Amino acid sequence: MHPQSDRAQRRAHAERILREWGRRSGVSIVVLRVPGIYAADRLPLERLRRGTPALVQADDAYTNHIHADDLARIVFAALARGRTGRTYNASDGSWRKMGDYFDLVAESFDLPKPPRISREQAQATLPEGLFSFMRESRRLSNRRLRKELRVQLRYPTVAHGIADAAARAGDVRASARLPRKSRPQPESYTQC
């Protein structure tokens, strides 16, 4: 891990402190690295309505996501099966460019796609907090999570979660774009 931003450095520092405390205290520590959490009530709909820009494709950063319901499953699985000292990427394992994520949400909810601007324009016009997320780019693997924690994700990609949210909001077009066997199924919770 090579944290670049202040936020990433604070997270890495917190992980070190927690691990040291666990060793000193004899407490089993399992770290979950959680990327962008989304759910039907956590989508960037207002951002899209405001027309907040995204980066042009060439400057855009990769993002990773996890649905809030799947994150809850992961937390329970980590408590039950997580190995001491292990770190798990609590991600659905898919990644996409940030602008593509916003485009997918916009298309699914019949909203305008965000305008695209260069990295230089974004740095000059967007709030630092927002721009800092655009500077971080990573593609996480959830292989260890799937193998060791044996989590079955309800939403294996962010496209599945957004399609489900749009369908629940009354937009059946989004769900219809997924292959039949990949469409989200009605609520059914199973053991992690």
Secondary structure by P-SEA (a helix, b strand, c coil): cccccaaaaaaaaaaaaaaaaaaaacbbbbbbbccccccccccaaaaaaacccccccccbbbbbbbcaaaaaaaaaaaaccccccccccccccccccaaaaaaaaaaaacccccbbbcaaaaaacccaaaaaaaabbbbbbccccccccccccccccaaaaaaaaaaaaccccccccccccccccccccccc
